[in-house]
Amino acid sequence: MRLVIAALIAAAVGEATIRVIKVTDRGFVPKVLEARAGDFLEFHFVKGLHSVVQTSLENTCSFLPGGFASGPMFTPMERSMNSMVFQVPVTNNEPIWFYNGSMNRCHEDGHVGVVNPPASNSHENFRESALGQTSTESVIERKGGELVPMFE
């Protein structure tokens, strides 16, 4: 709830933007985006089982200690979108690498995304690294962010 209040206050004074990222069966939409310190990433989960986990460029498909993880998010097939979203504050302007930690989607399907990618490492390089891994680390416990109701 604190993140929601902070986002509303910051948005009211023009300091923050909520960056929406859909977590789908085909990957993240968008896969690449820009955000600045003070913004919020808001992950929306479509039907099925998904999760979002922060990683590093060096250890693709593995949880970044101290990073964020939504935990498993199940959306029934009769719903197009989960009623809860996972919000993560952006604390600096550095790259934020993330993957879908459900059902081996990182290393088998290359479901990865990046905020503020450096010029020298494209999303496609990151995806190729993910596809070269032998496993996807799934994180059960929610960390580094907050589940909040989705307002339509």
N, C-alpha and C positions, 0 to 999 in steps of 0.2 A: 504494500500500500504506500510506503514511503516513496518508492520510485515513481508511482503514479502521481502523487502530489507534487514531487519535485519536477516531474515532466510538465505538469500543468502550469506550475508557477513559472518555470523557465520559458515555456512556450508563450505564456501571456506577455512576457517582457521581450520576446523575440530572441532569446538566447539559444534555444534548443530546437532541434528538429527530430521527429520520430521517423526513423528509417524502417519501412516495412519490408520484410523478407519472407516470402512464402516457402515453406518446406513441403515439397511435393514428391511424388513417386519418380519424377524425372530429374530431381535435383532442386537446387535453390533458385528462386526467381526474385530479384536478380542474383546472379552469381558473383558479380563484382559491383561494388558501390563505394562511394566516398562518404565519409562522416567526419565530423570534427569533435573535439573534446567538448562535452556538455550535451551532445546529442544522445539519443537512445536508439538501440537496435531493437526492433520488435518482430519476433518470429511468429508467424501464423502457420498452423499445422493443418494440412488437408487430411482427408479420410485415410485411414490406415494407421500403422505404427511408425512413428518418427521420433527423432531426437536431434538436438543440435549440441555440439561439443566443440569447445575451443581447442585448437591444436597449434603446432608451430610448423614452420616450413621445413624444419629439419626432421621432425618426427610425425609426419603426416599420419592421420588415422589413429593417433594416440592422444589422450587427454593431456593438456598442458597444465602442470601443477599450478594452482592459483588461478586458473582460468574459469570459464563458465561452462555449465552443462544444464540442460533443461530437465534431464531425466526422461524416461519414456513418456511419450504423449500419444495416446490412442484416441482416434476420432472414429466413431462408428460409421459404417459404410453408407448409412442413410443420411448422413450429414456431409455437407461439402467442406465445412471448416470447423475446427475445434472452437468451443466457446471461450477457451482460455488462450492467452498469448504469453510468450516468454519475453520479458523486457530485460535488456542488458544496458547499463550505462557505458558510454564511450568516455574513457578517462584521459585519453591522449590522442594524438594524430598519427600514431604508429600503425603498421599493418595489423589486422586482426584476422587470423586464419581460422576457419571452422569447417566442420563436416557433419554429416548425418550419421549418428552412431547406432542406428537401428539396422538390424538384418543385413549386416555386412555391406551396407550401401556405400561406404567410403572406399574400401579396397576393391570391391567387385564392380561397382557402377561409377565410381569417381564423383560421388555427390559431395562436392566441396565448394566453399565460397571464400571470398576475401573482401575485407573492408580496407580501403587505403592501400592498395597493392603498390609495392615499389616498382619503379620502371624496369629494374633488372630481373624481376621474377613475375611472370604473367600468371594469370589464372590457369592457362593451359599447361604451363610447366608444373604448377601445383597439382593439377588433376592427374597428369602423367605420373607424378611421384606417388599419389594416392593409389593409382592402379598398379603400381609396382610393389605395393605392400602385400603382406600375406595374411593380415588380420585387421579387423576394425575393433577398437576398444569401445565398449559400451559402458556408459556411466549411468548408474541407477539413481544416485542421489543428486538432487538439484543443488547447483552451486553457482555463485557469482551473478545471479539474476533473480528475477521475481516473476511468478505467475500472476497475471491479472486478468480480469474479465475483458473480453473483446467487446468494444462498443461499436455497433454498426450504425 
